[in-house]
Amino acid sequence: MYNKNNIFTRIIRRQLSITKVYEGNSILAFLDIHPVGLTHIFIPLKGKYIDFTDFIKKASGDDIQNYFNKIIDIIRELGLKENGYRLKPNKGRLPEQSVSHFYPHIIGGRKLTELIG
């Protein structure tokens, strides 16, 4: 069940401060306050999607394509394309999705082999 008062909706409504990397009509990208890489960005959608599956099932093809194209743009702008990055969504309790909102991470800027999550 979607919680309309989760941390990401509160950030989107400007109730919590962030360091914004990008904002458009349907997407917000901002720095993680506890980064695991030199670059660690959250990229939640502004829509009410619980997780990756929910997003793929409910969003239009154009919305899905636009979202992932914008992620590619952000990766390029952050200079992560050359050395690589990790694009990581979580889904469910076992992989520790802590908030029921679709919010993938872009992580890069250092070797990530010791990081599973």
Jmol script that loads the backbone (N, CA, C; Angstrom):
load data "model"
ATOM      1  N   MET A   1       0.838  -1.182   0.000  1.00  0.00           N
ATOM      2  CA  MET A   1       0.000   0.000   0.000  1.00  0.00           C
ATOM      3  C   MET A   1       0.887   1.253   0.000  1.00  0.00           C
ATOM      4  N   TYR A   2       0.536   2.220  -0.793  1.00  0.00           N
ATOM      5  CA  TYR A   2       1.330   3.442  -0.916  1.00  0.00           C
ATOM      6  C   TYR A   2       1.055   4.377   0.252  1.00  0.00           C
ATOM      7  N   ASN A   3       2.118   4.857   0.876  1.00  0.00           N
ATOM      8  CA  ASN A   3       2.013   5.818   1.972  1.00  0.00           C
ATOM      9  C   ASN A   3       2.283   7.213   1.418  1.00  0.00           C
ATOM     10  N   LYS A   4       1.257   8.034   1.334  1.00  0.00           N
ATOM     11  CA  LYS A   4       1.409   9.372   0.736  1.00  0.00           C
ATOM     12  C   LYS A   4       2.227  10.333   1.597  1.00  0.00           C
ATOM     13  N   ASN A   5       2.629   9.903   2.780  1.00  0.00           N
ATOM     14  CA  ASN A   5       3.461  10.735   3.645  1.00  0.00           C
ATOM     15  C   ASN A   5       4.850  10.145   3.861  1.00  0.00           C
ATOM     16  N   ASN A   6       5.298   9.281   2.937  1.00  0.00           N
ATOM     17  CA  ASN A   6       6.632   8.711   3.082  1.00  0.00           C
ATOM     18  C   ASN A   6       7.685   9.796   2.879  1.00  0.00           C
ATOM     19  N   ILE A   7       8.915   9.486   3.216  1.00  0.00           N
ATOM     20  CA  ILE A   7       9.980  10.491   3.175  1.00  0.00           C
ATOM     21  C   ILE A   7      10.159  11.094   1.788  1.00  0.00           C
ATOM     22  N   PHE A   8       9.989  10.295   0.720  1.00  0.00           N
ATOM     23  CA  PHE A   8      10.185  10.829  -0.622  1.00  0.00           C
ATOM     24  C   PHE A   8       9.064  11.775  -1.026  1.00  0.00           C
ATOM     25  N   THR A   9       7.842  11.488  -0.655  1.00  0.00           N
ATOM     26  CA  THR A   9       6.766  12.432  -0.968  1.00  0.00           C
ATOM     27  C   THR A   9       6.941  13.722  -0.174  1.00  0.00           C
ATOM     28  N   ARG A  10       7.443  13.614   1.049  1.00  0.00           N
ATOM     29  CA  ARG A  10       7.697  14.823   1.842  1.00  0.00           C
ATOM     30  C   ARG A  10       8.823  15.652   1.215  1.00  0.00           C
ATOM     31  N   ILE A  11       9.831  14.983   0.673  1.00  0.00           N
ATOM     32  CA  ILE A  11      10.905  15.700  -0.029  1.00  0.00           C
ATOM     33  C   ILE A  11      10.343  16.355  -1.288  1.00  0.00           C
ATOM     34  N   ILE A  12       9.558  15.619  -2.054  1.00  0.00           N
ATOM     35  CA  ILE A  12       8.962  16.151  -3.286  1.00  0.00           C
ATOM     36  C   ILE A  12       8.080  17.367  -2.988  1.00  0.00           C
ATOM     37  N   ARG A  13       7.372  17.335  -1.848  1.00  0.00           N
ATOM     38  CA  ARG A  13       6.528  18.470  -1.446  1.00  0.00           C
ATOM     39  C   ARG A  13       7.332  19.590  -0.785  1.00  0.00           C
ATOM     40  N   ARG A  14       8.644  19.452  -0.751  1.00  0.00           N
ATOM     41  CA  ARG A  14       9.540  20.460  -0.176  1.00  0.00           C
ATOM     42  C   ARG A  14       9.397  20.600   1.341  1.00  0.00           C
ATOM     43  N   GLN A  15       8.974  19.535   2.011  1.00  0.00           N
ATOM     44  CA  GLN A  15       8.859  19.562   3.461  1.00  0.00           C
ATOM     45  C   GLN A  15      10.179  19.195   4.137  1.00  0.00           C
ATOM     46  N   LEU A  16      11.099  18.621   3.378  1.00  0.00           N
ATOM     47  CA  LEU A  16      12.431  18.278   3.871  1.00  0.00           C
ATOM     48  C   LEU A  16      13.450  18.824   2.880  1.00  0.00           C
ATOM     49  N   SER A  17      14.583  19.267   3.386  1.00  0.00           N
ATOM     50  CA  SER A  17      15.585  19.847   2.484  1.00  0.00           C
ATOM     51  C   SER A  17      16.491  18.759   1.909  1.00  0.00           C
ATOM     52  N   ILE A  18      16.980  19.029   0.701  1.00  0.00           N
ATOM     53  CA  ILE A  18      17.852  18.116  -0.030  1.00  0.00           C
ATOM     54  C   ILE A  18      18.867  18.941  -0.808  1.00  0.00           C
ATOM     55  N   THR A  19      19.866  18.249  -1.329  1.00  0.00           N
ATOM     56  CA  THR A  19      20.767  18.859  -2.304  1.00  0.00           C
ATOM     57  C   THR A  19      20.370  18.299  -3.658  1.00  0.00           C
ATOM     58  N   LYS A  20      19.651  19.120  -4.407  1.00  0.00           N
ATOM     59  CA  LYS A  20      19.062  18.698  -5.676  1.00  0.00           C
ATOM     60  C   LYS A  20      20.127  18.613  -6.763  1.00  0.00           C
ATOM     61  N   VAL A  21      20.024  17.544  -7.559  1.00  0.00           N
ATOM     62  CA  VAL A  21      20.876  17.354  -8.727  1.00  0.00           C
ATOM     63  C   VAL A  21      20.086  17.679  -9.992  1.00  0.00           C
ATOM     64  N   TYR A  22      18.800  17.309  -9.992  1.00  0.00           N
ATOM     65  CA  TYR A  22      17.935  17.551 -11.146  1.00  0.00           C
ATOM     66  C   TYR A  22      16.489  17.517 -10.663  1.00  0.00           C
ATOM     67  N   GLU A  23      15.642  18.327 -11.315  1.00  0.00           N
ATOM     68  CA  GLU A  23      14.206  18.231 -11.088  1.00  0.00           C
ATOM     69  C   GLU A  23      13.480  18.525 -12.383  1.00  0.00           C
ATOM     70  N   GLY A  24      12.523  17.671 -12.707  1.00  0.00           N
ATOM     71  CA  GLY A  24      11.648  17.859 -13.847  1.00  0.00           C
ATOM     72  C   GLY A  24      10.211  17.650 -13.407  1.00  0.00           C
ATOM     73  N   ASN A  25       9.305  17.568 -14.363  1.00  0.00           N
ATOM     74  CA  ASN A  25       7.887  17.401 -14.038  1.00  0.00           C
ATOM     75  C   ASN A  25       7.586  16.119 -13.272  1.00  0.00           C
ATOM     76  N   SER A  26       8.303  15.038 -13.588  1.00  0.00           N
ATOM     77  CA  SER A  26       7.954  13.752 -12.992  1.00  0.00           C
ATOM     78  C   SER A  26       9.086  13.089 -12.219  1.00  0.00           C
ATOM     79  N   ILE A  27      10.244  13.734 -12.144  1.00  0.00           N
ATOM     80  CA  ILE A  27      11.408  13.110 -11.517  1.00  0.00           C
ATOM     81  C   ILE A  27      12.169  14.131 -10.684  1.00  0.00           C
ATOM     82  N   LEU A  28      12.768  13.639  -9.621  1.00  0.00           N
ATOM     83  CA  LEU A  28      13.630  14.441  -8.776  1.00  0.00           C
ATOM     84  C   LEU A  28      14.880  13.621  -8.512  1.00  0.00           C
ATOM     85  N   ALA A  29      16.032  14.214  -8.623  1.00  0.00           N
ATOM     86  CA  ALA A  29      17.296  13.532  -8.314  1.00  0.00           C
ATOM     87  C   ALA A  29      18.033  14.372  -7.283  1.00  0.00           C
ATOM     88  N   PHE A  30      18.502  13.719  -6.214  1.00  0.00           N
ATOM     89  CA  PHE A  30      19.182  14.452  -5.156  1.00  0.00           C
ATOM     90  C   PHE A  30      20.212  13.573  -4.468  1.00  0.00           C
ATOM     91  N   LEU A  31      21.161  14.227  -3.796  1.00  0.00           N
ATOM     92  CA  LEU A  31      22.238  13.516  -3.114  1.00  0.00           C
ATOM     93  C   LEU A  31      21.732  12.769  -1.892  1.00  0.00           C
ATOM     94  N   ASP A  32      22.255  11.561  -1.692  1.00  0.00           N
ATOM     95  CA  ASP A  32      22.001  10.794  -0.473  1.00  0.00           C
ATOM     96  C   ASP A  32      22.822  11.430   0.648  1.00  0.00           C
ATOM     97  N   ILE A  33      22.241  11.596   1.825  1.00  0.00           N
ATOM     98  CA  ILE A  33      22.978  12.200   2.931  1.00  0.00           C
ATOM     99  C   ILE A  33      23.936  11.210   3.596  1.00  0.00           C
ATOM    100  N   HIS A  34      23.815   9.913   3.245  1.00  0.00           N
ATOM    101  CA  HIS A  34      24.725   8.879   3.745  1.00  0.00           C
ATOM    102  C   HIS A  34      25.279   8.107   2.551  1.00  0.00           C
ATOM    103  N   PRO A  35      26.108   8.741   1.730  1.00  0.00           N
ATOM    104  CA  PRO A  35      26.557   8.097   0.491  1.00  0.00           C
ATOM    105  C   PRO A  35      27.462   6.894   0.736  1.00  0.00           C
ATOM    106  N   VAL A  36      27.349   5.893  -0.151  1.00  0.00           N
ATOM    107  CA  VAL A  36      28.242   4.739  -0.113  1.00  0.00           C
ATOM    108  C   VAL A  36      29.253   4.800  -1.253  1.00  0.00           C
ATOM    109  N   GLY A  37      29.144   5.796  -2.100  1.00  0.00           N
ATOM    110  CA  GLY A  37      30.106   6.047  -3.170  1.00  0.00           C
ATOM    111  C   GLY A  37      30.425   7.526  -3.186  1.00  0.00           C
ATOM    112  N   LEU A  38      31.421   7.910  -3.956  1.00  0.00           N
ATOM    113  CA  LEU A  38      31.703   9.339  -4.083  1.00  0.00           C
ATOM    114  C   LEU A  38      30.498  10.067  -4.648  1.00  0.00           C
ATOM    115  N   THR A  39      29.773   9.375  -5.510  1.00  0.00           N
ATOM    116  CA  THR A  39      28.494   9.879  -6.018  1.00  0.00           C
ATOM    117  C   THR A  39      27.416   8.907  -5.569  1.00  0.00           C
ATOM    118  N   HIS A  40      26.388   9.410  -4.939  1.00  0.00           N
ATOM    119  CA  HIS A  40      25.255   8.579  -4.511  1.00  0.00           C
ATOM    120  C   HIS A  40      24.004   9.442  -4.596  1.00  0.00           C
ATOM    121  N   ILE A  41      23.187   9.149  -5.593  1.00  0.00           N
ATOM    122  CA  ILE A  41      22.004   9.946  -5.908  1.00  0.00           C
ATOM    123  C   ILE A  41      20.748   9.086  -5.776  1.00  0.00           C
ATOM    124  N   PHE A  42      19.709   9.623  -5.171  1.00  0.00           N
ATOM    125  CA  PHE A  42      18.376   9.030  -5.223  1.00  0.00           C
ATOM    126  C   PHE A  42      17.657   9.639  -6.417  1.00  0.00           C
ATOM    127  N   ILE A  43      16.866   8.826  -7.118  1.00  0.00           N
ATOM    128  CA  ILE A  43      16.126   9.329  -8.271  1.00  0.00           C
ATOM    129  C   ILE A  43      14.666   8.865  -8.223  1.00  0.00           C
ATOM    130  N   PRO A  44      13.915   9.342  -7.229  1.00  0.00           N
ATOM    131  CA  PRO A  44      12.511   8.951  -7.143  1.00  0.00           C
ATOM    132  C   PRO A  44      11.652   9.658  -8.189  1.00  0.00           C
ATOM    133  N   LEU A  45      10.631   8.965  -8.591  1.00  0.00           N
ATOM    134  CA  LEU A  45       9.603   9.585  -9.424  1.00  0.00           C
ATOM    135  C   LEU A  45       8.662  10.375  -8.532  1.00  0.00           C
ATOM    136  N   LYS A  46       8.018  11.360  -9.079  1.00  0.00           N
ATOM    137  CA  LYS A  46       7.056  12.145  -8.316  1.00  0.00           C
ATOM    138  C   LYS A  46       5.698  11.452  -8.239  1.00  0.00           C
ATOM    139  N   GLY A  47       5.496  10.429  -9.043  1.00  0.00           N
ATOM    140  CA  GLY A  47       4.244   9.678  -9.020  1.00  0.00           C
ATOM    141  C   GLY A  47       4.185   8.705  -7.857  1.00  0.00           C
ATOM    142  N   LYS A  48       3.020   8.143  -7.641  1.00  0.00           N
ATOM    143  CA  LYS A  48       2.780   7.236  -6.518  1.00  0.00           C
ATOM    144  C   LYS A  48       3.051   5.789  -6.930  1.00  0.00           C
ATOM    145  N   TYR A  49       4.331   5.461  -7.066  1.00  0.00           N
ATOM    146  CA  TYR A  49       4.748   4.110  -7.425  1.00  0.00           C
ATOM    147  C   TYR A  49       5.465   3.501  -6.227  1.00  0.00           C
ATOM    148  N   ILE A  50       5.040   2.320  -5.820  1.00  0.00           N
ATOM    149  CA  ILE A  50       5.594   1.664  -4.645  1.00  0.00           C
ATOM    150  C   ILE A  50       6.989   1.111  -4.912  1.00  0.00           C
ATOM    151  N   ASP A  51       7.184   0.512  -6.086  1.00  0.00           N
ATOM    152  CA  ASP A  51       8.453  -0.126  -6.404  1.00  0.00           C
ATOM    153  C   ASP A  51       8.575  -0.268  -7.921  1.00  0.00           C
ATOM    154  N   PHE A  52       9.644  -0.906  -8.370  1.00  0.00           N
ATOM    155  CA  PHE A  52       9.911  -1.062  -9.793  1.00  0.00           C
ATOM    156  C   PHE A  52       8.750  -1.737 -10.516  1.00  0.00           C
ATOM    157  N   THR A  53       8.237  -2.831  -9.966  1.00  0.00           N
ATOM    158  CA  THR A  53       7.133  -3.562 -10.598  1.00  0.00           C
ATOM    159  C   THR A  53       5.905  -2.685 -10.731  1.00  0.00           C
ATOM    160  N   ASP A  54       5.582  -1.965  -9.687  1.00  0.00           N
ATOM    161  CA  ASP A  54       4.433  -1.057  -9.692  1.00  0.00           C
ATOM    162  C   ASP A  54       4.599   0.006 -10.787  1.00  0.00           C
ATOM    163  N   PHE A  55       5.800   0.559 -10.900  1.00  0.00           N
ATOM    164  CA  PHE A  55       6.085   1.561 -11.922  1.00  0.00           C
ATOM    165  C   PHE A  55       5.901   0.982 -13.319  1.00  0.00           C
ATOM    166  N   ILE A  56       6.482  -0.158 -13.584  1.00  0.00           N
ATOM    167  CA  ILE A  56       6.409  -0.777 -14.918  1.00  0.00           C
ATOM    168  C   ILE A  56       4.965  -1.132 -15.268  1.00  0.00           C
ATOM    169  N   LYS A  57       4.195  -1.607 -14.298  1.00  0.00           N
ATOM    170  CA  LYS A  57       2.808  -1.994 -14.564  1.00  0.00           C
ATOM    171  C   LYS A  57       1.878  -0.796 -14.758  1.00  0.00           C
ATOM    172  N   LYS A  58       2.116   0.303 -14.043  1.00  0.00           N
ATOM    173  CA  LYS A  58       1.162   1.415 -14.036  1.00  0.00           C
ATOM    174  C   LYS A  58       1.524   2.582 -14.951  1.00  0.00           C
ATOM    175  N   ALA A  59       2.811   2.800 -15.185  1.00  0.00           N
ATOM    176  CA  ALA A  59       3.228   3.964 -15.970  1.00  0.00           C
ATOM    177  C   ALA A  59       3.061   3.708 -17.459  1.00  0.00           C
ATOM    178  N   SER A  60       2.906   4.766 -18.218  1.00  0.00           N
ATOM    179  CA  SER A  60       2.830   4.634 -19.678  1.00  0.00           C
ATOM    180  C   SER A  60       4.215   4.295 -20.226  1.00  0.00           C
ATOM    181  N   GLY A  61       4.245   3.751 -21.418  1.00  0.00           N
ATOM    182  CA  GLY A  61       5.509   3.460 -22.080  1.00  0.00           C
ATOM    183  C   GLY A  61       6.365   4.701 -22.231  1.00  0.00           C
ATOM    184  N   ASP A  62       5.734   5.825 -22.568  1.00  0.00           N
ATOM    185  CA  ASP A  62       6.470   7.083 -22.701  1.00  0.00           C
ATOM    186  C   ASP A  62       7.062   7.527 -21.368  1.00  0.00           C
ATOM    187  N   ASP A  63       6.307   7.385 -20.270  1.00  0.00           N
ATOM    188  CA  ASP A  63       6.815   7.771 -18.953  1.00  0.00           C
ATOM    189  C   ASP A  63       8.012   6.910 -18.554  1.00  0.00           C
ATOM    190  N   ILE A  64       7.925   5.622 -18.833  1.00  0.00           N
ATOM    191  CA  ILE A  64       9.035   4.713 -18.510  1.00  0.00           C
ATOM    192  C   ILE A  64      10.266   5.093 -19.323  1.00  0.00           C
ATOM    193  N   GLN A  65      10.087   5.292 -20.622  1.00  0.00           N
ATOM    194  CA  GLN A  65      11.202   5.654 -21.487  1.00  0.00           C
ATOM    195  C   GLN A  65      11.810   6.993 -21.070  1.00  0.00           C
ATOM    196  N   ASN A  66      10.983   7.979 -20.782  1.00  0.00           N
ATOM    197  CA  ASN A  66      11.479   9.294 -20.366  1.00  0.00           C
ATOM    198  C   ASN A  66      12.265   9.208 -19.057  1.00  0.00           C
ATOM    199  N   TYR A  67      11.779   8.396 -18.117  1.00  0.00           N
ATOM    200  CA  TYR A  67      12.457   8.245 -16.833  1.00  0.00           C
ATOM    201  C   TYR A  67      13.864   7.690 -17.028  1.00  0.00           C
ATOM    202  N   PHE A  68      13.975   6.592 -17.764  1.00  0.00           N
ATOM    203  CA  PHE A  68      15.287   5.985 -17.939  1.00  0.00           C
ATOM    204  C   PHE A  68      16.200   6.820 -18.833  1.00  0.00           C
ATOM    205  N   ASN A  69      15.651   7.546 -19.793  1.00  0.00           N
ATOM    206  CA  ASN A  69      16.474   8.470 -20.574  1.00  0.00           C
ATOM    207  C   ASN A  69      17.024   9.597 -19.698  1.00  0.00           C
ATOM    208  N   LYS A  70      16.230  10.086 -18.773  1.00  0.00           N
ATOM    209  CA  LYS A  70      16.700  11.139 -17.868  1.00  0.00           C
ATOM    210  C   LYS A  70      17.790  10.587 -16.948  1.00  0.00           C
ATOM    211  N   ILE A  71      17.667   9.353 -16.505  1.00  0.00           N
ATOM    212  CA  ILE A  71      18.721   8.733 -15.697  1.00  0.00           C
ATOM    213  C   ILE A  71      20.021   8.692 -16.490  1.00  0.00           C
ATOM    214  N   ILE A  72      19.941   8.325 -17.759  1.00  0.00           N
ATOM    215  CA  ILE A  72      21.133   8.303 -18.611  1.00  0.00           C
ATOM    216  C   ILE A  72      21.734   9.707 -18.706  1.00  0.00           C
ATOM    217  N   ASP A  73      20.900  10.732 -18.858  1.00  0.00           N
ATOM    218  CA  ASP A  73      21.388  12.108 -18.907  1.00  0.00           C
ATOM    219  C   ASP A  73      22.105  12.488 -17.610  1.00  0.00           C
ATOM    220  N   ILE A  74      21.516  12.130 -16.473  1.00  0.00           N
ATOM    221  CA  ILE A  74      22.108  12.447 -15.168  1.00  0.00           C
ATOM    222  C   ILE A  74      23.458  11.742 -15.018  1.00  0.00           C
ATOM    223  N   ILE A  75      23.524  10.476 -15.407  1.00  0.00           N
ATOM    224  CA  ILE A  75      24.773   9.714 -15.341  1.00  0.00           C
ATOM    225  C   ILE A  75      25.852  10.397 -16.177  1.00  0.00           C
ATOM    226  N   ARG A  76      25.485  10.818 -17.368  1.00  0.00           N
ATOM    227  CA  ARG A  76      26.438  11.507 -18.249  1.00  0.00           C
ATOM    228  C   ARG A  76      26.884  12.828 -17.620  1.00  0.00           C
ATOM    229  N   GLU A  77      25.943  13.612 -17.104  1.00  0.00           N
ATOM    230  CA  GLU A  77      26.268  14.905 -16.507  1.00  0.00           C
ATOM    231  C   GLU A  77      27.145  14.773 -15.266  1.00  0.00           C
ATOM    232  N   LEU A  78      27.004  13.682 -14.532  1.00  0.00           N
ATOM    233  CA  LEU A  78      27.813  13.453 -13.333  1.00  0.00           C
ATOM    234  C   LEU A  78      29.190  12.874 -13.660  1.00  0.00           C
ATOM    235  N   GLY A  79      29.429  12.571 -14.932  1.00  0.00           N
ATOM    236  CA  GLY A  79      30.710  12.035 -15.342  1.00  0.00           C
ATOM    237  C   GLY A  79      30.924  10.581 -14.961  1.00  0.00           C
ATOM    238  N   LEU A  80      29.833   9.833 -14.799  1.00  0.00           N
ATOM    239  CA  LEU A  80      29.940   8.433 -14.378  1.00  0.00           C
ATOM    240  C   LEU A  80      29.974   7.447 -15.537  1.00  0.00           C
ATOM    241  N   LYS A  81      29.680   7.914 -16.730  1.00  0.00           N
ATOM    242  CA  LYS A  81      29.577   7.017 -17.886  1.00  0.00           C
ATOM    243  C   LYS A  81      30.890   6.289 -18.161  1.00  0.00           C
ATOM    244  N   GLU A  82      31.996   7.014 -18.070  1.00  0.00           N
ATOM    245  CA  GLU A  82      33.302   6.458 -18.434  1.00  0.00           C
ATOM    246  C   GLU A  82      33.733   5.299 -17.525  1.00  0.00           C
ATOM    247  N   ASN A  83      33.697   5.510 -16.211  1.00  0.00           N
ATOM    248  CA  ASN A  83      34.190   4.499 -15.268  1.00  0.00           C
ATOM    249  C   ASN A  83      33.106   3.570 -14.731  1.00  0.00           C
ATOM    250  N   GLY A  84      31.867   3.879 -15.000  1.00  0.00           N
ATOM    251  CA  GLY A  84      30.780   3.009 -14.588  1.00  0.00           C
ATOM    252  C   GLY A  84      30.057   3.486 -13.337  1.00  0.00           C
ATOM    253  N   TYR A  85      28.996   2.803 -13.040  1.00  0.00           N
ATOM    254  CA  TYR A  85      28.106   3.171 -11.943  1.00  0.00           C
ATOM    255  C   TYR A  85      27.240   1.965 -11.623  1.00  0.00           C
ATOM    256  N   ARG A  86      26.535   2.076 -10.534  1.00  0.00           N
ATOM    257  CA  ARG A  86      25.536   1.068 -10.167  1.00  0.00           C
ATOM    258  C   ARG A  86      24.186   1.765 -10.146  1.00  0.00           C
ATOM    259  N   LEU A  87      23.211   1.204 -10.844  1.00  0.00           N
ATOM    260  CA  LEU A  87      21.833   1.680 -10.810  1.00  0.00           C
ATOM    261  C   LEU A  87      21.074   0.633 -10.023  1.00  0.00           C
ATOM    262  N   LYS A  88      20.538   1.022  -8.866  1.00  0.00           N
ATOM    263  CA  LYS A  88      20.026   0.026  -7.946  1.00  0.00           C
ATOM    264  C   LYS A  88      18.652   0.400  -7.387  1.00  0.00           C
ATOM    265  N   PRO A  89      17.624  -0.294  -7.844  1.00  0.00           N
ATOM    266  CA  PRO A  89      16.338  -0.194  -7.139  1.00  0.00           C
ATOM    267  C   PRO A  89      16.212  -1.356  -6.159  1.00  0.00           C
ATOM    268  N   ASN A  90      15.500  -1.154  -5.078  1.00  0.00           N
ATOM    269  CA  ASN A  90      15.185  -2.240  -4.150  1.00  0.00           C
ATOM    270  C   ASN A  90      13.699  -2.543  -4.260  1.00  0.00           C
ATOM    271  N   LYS A  91      13.344  -3.791  -3.981  1.00  0.00           N
ATOM    272  CA  LYS A  91      11.934  -4.166  -3.951  1.00  0.00           C
ATOM    273  C   LYS A  91      11.715  -5.170  -2.833  1.00  0.00           C
ATOM    274  N   GLY A  92      10.936  -4.777  -1.881  1.00  0.00           N
ATOM    275  CA  GLY A  92      10.540  -5.698  -0.833  1.00  0.00           C
ATOM    276  C   GLY A  92      11.410  -5.659   0.408  1.00  0.00           C
ATOM    277  N   ARG A  93      10.992  -6.451   1.354  1.00  0.00           N
ATOM    278  CA  ARG A  93      11.596  -6.474   2.689  1.00  0.00           C
ATOM    279  C   ARG A  93      12.999  -7.070   2.690  1.00  0.00           C
ATOM    280  N   LEU A  94      13.240  -8.181   2.020  1.00  0.00           N
ATOM    281  CA  LEU A  94      14.531  -8.844   2.093  1.00  0.00           C
ATOM    282  C   LEU A  94      15.680  -8.016   1.522  1.00  0.00           C
ATOM    283  N   PRO A  95      15.510  -7.324   0.396  1.00  0.00           N
ATOM    284  CA  PRO A  95      16.599  -6.461  -0.056  1.00  0.00           C
ATOM    285  C   PRO A  95      16.602  -5.095   0.641  1.00  0.00           C
ATOM    286  N   GLU A  96      15.775  -4.977   1.666  1.00  0.00           N
ATOM    287  CA  GLU A  96      15.727  -3.795   2.519  1.00  0.00           C
ATOM    288  C   GLU A  96      15.234  -2.536   1.825  1.00  0.00           C
ATOM    289  N   GLN A  97      14.120  -2.665   1.086  1.00  0.00           N
ATOM    290  CA  GLN A  97      13.446  -1.468   0.597  1.00  0.00           C
ATOM    291  C   GLN A  97      12.783  -0.849   1.815  1.00  0.00           C
ATOM    292  N   SER A  98      13.335   0.240   2.293  1.00  0.00           N
ATOM    293  CA  SER A  98      12.880   0.812   3.559  1.00  0.00           C
ATOM    294  C   SER A  98      11.680   1.733   3.423  1.00  0.00           C
ATOM    295  N   VAL A  99      11.403   2.211   2.212  1.00  0.00           N
ATOM    296  CA  VAL A  99      10.279   3.114   1.976  1.00  0.00           C
ATOM    297  C   VAL A  99       9.482   2.580   0.792  1.00  0.00           C
ATOM    298  N   SER A 100       8.178   2.535   0.915  1.00  0.00           N
ATOM    299  CA  SER A 100       7.325   2.052  -0.174  1.00  0.00           C
ATOM    300  C   SER A 100       7.109   3.153  -1.207  1.00  0.00           C
ATOM    301  N   HIS A 101       8.189   3.470  -1.900  1.00  0.00           N
ATOM    302  CA  HIS A 101       8.181   4.445  -2.990  1.00  0.00           C
ATOM    303  C   HIS A 101       9.308   4.031  -3.925  1.00  0.00           C
ATOM    304  N   PHE A 102       9.094   4.112  -5.224  1.00  0.00           N
ATOM    305  CA  PHE A 102      10.120   3.726  -6.193  1.00  0.00           C
ATOM    306  C   PHE A 102      11.222   4.773  -6.212  1.00  0.00           C
ATOM    307  N   TYR A 103      12.411   4.397  -5.736  1.00  0.00           N
ATOM    308  CA  TYR A 103      13.515   5.351  -5.608  1.00  0.00           C
ATOM    309  C   TYR A 103      14.859   4.676  -5.883  1.00  0.00           C
ATOM    310  N   PRO A 104      15.182   4.404  -7.124  1.00  0.00           N
ATOM    311  CA  PRO A 104      16.491   3.829  -7.422  1.00  0.00           C
ATOM    312  C   PRO A 104      17.631   4.755  -6.996  1.00  0.00           C
ATOM    313  N   HIS A 105      18.793   4.159  -6.855  1.00  0.00           N
ATOM    314  CA  HIS A 105      20.014   4.875  -6.534  1.00  0.00           C
ATOM    315  C   HIS A 105      20.934   4.834  -7.753  1.00  0.00           C
ATOM    316  N   ILE A 106      21.702   5.895  -7.958  1.00  0.00           N
ATOM    317  CA  ILE A 106      22.857   5.873  -8.853  1.00  0.00           C
ATOM    318  C   ILE A 106      24.060   6.006  -7.926  1.00  0.00           C
ATOM    319  N   ILE A 107      24.952   5.012  -7.986  1.00  0.00           N
ATOM    320  CA  ILE A 107      26.128   5.011  -7.120  1.00  0.00           C
ATOM    321  C   ILE A 107      27.359   4.864  -7.997  1.00  0.00           C
ATOM    322  N   GLY A 108      28.353   5.680  -7.767  1.00  0.00           N
ATOM    323  CA  GLY A 108      29.578   5.577  -8.547  1.00  0.00           C
ATOM    324  C   GLY A 108      30.697   6.404  -7.958  1.00  0.00           C
ATOM    325  N   GLY A 109      31.787   6.469  -8.699  1.00  0.00           N
ATOM    326  CA  GLY A 109      32.912   7.278  -8.294  1.00  0.00           C
ATOM    327  C   GLY A 109      33.979   6.539  -7.522  1.00  0.00           C
ATOM    328  N   ARG A 110      33.726   5.280  -7.190  1.00  0.00           N
ATOM    329  CA  ARG A 110      34.746   4.449  -6.537  1.00  0.00           C
ATOM    330  C   ARG A 110      34.397   2.994  -6.792  1.00  0.00           C
ATOM    331  N   LYS A 111      35.341   2.108  -6.510  1.00  0.00           N
ATOM    332  CA  LYS A 111      35.134   0.677  -6.686  1.00  0.00           C
ATOM    333  C   LYS A 111      34.063   0.207  -5.702  1.00  0.00           C
ATOM    334  N   LEU A 112      33.092  -0.551  -6.199  1.00  0.00           N
ATOM    335  CA  LEU A 112      31.940  -0.937  -5.383  1.00  0.00           C
ATOM    336  C   LEU A 112      31.872  -2.435  -5.139  1.00  0.00           C
ATOM    337  N   THR A 113      32.949  -3.168  -5.321  1.00  0.00           N
ATOM    338  CA  THR A 113      32.882  -4.627  -5.213  1.00  0.00           C
ATOM    339  C   THR A 113      32.476  -5.099  -3.827  1.00  0.00           C
ATOM    340  N   GLU A 114      32.867  -4.358  -2.774  1.00  0.00           N
ATOM    341  CA  GLU A 114      32.510  -4.799  -1.426  1.00  0.00           C
ATOM    342  C   GLU A 114      31.066  -4.477  -1.072  1.00  0.00           C
ATOM    343  N   LEU A 115      30.396  -3.724  -1.922  1.00  0.00           N
ATOM    344  CA  LEU A 115      29.017  -3.350  -1.645  1.00  0.00           C
ATOM    345  C   LEU A 115      28.055  -4.268  -2.391  1.00  0.00           C
ATOM    346  N   ILE A 116      27.200  -4.913  -1.667  1.00  0.00           N
ATOM    347  CA  ILE A 116      26.117  -5.665  -2.311  1.00  0.00           C
ATOM    348  C   ILE A 116      24.933  -4.744  -2.470  1.00  0.00           C
ATOM    349  N   GLY A 117      24.633  -3.941  -1.465  1.00  0.00           N
ATOM    350  CA  GLY A 117      23.457  -3.090  -1.462  1.00  0.00           C
ATOM    351  C   GLY A 117      23.685  -1.738  -1.862  1.00  0.00           C
TER     352      GLY A 117
END
end "model"
wireframe off; spacefill off
backbone 0.3
color backbone group
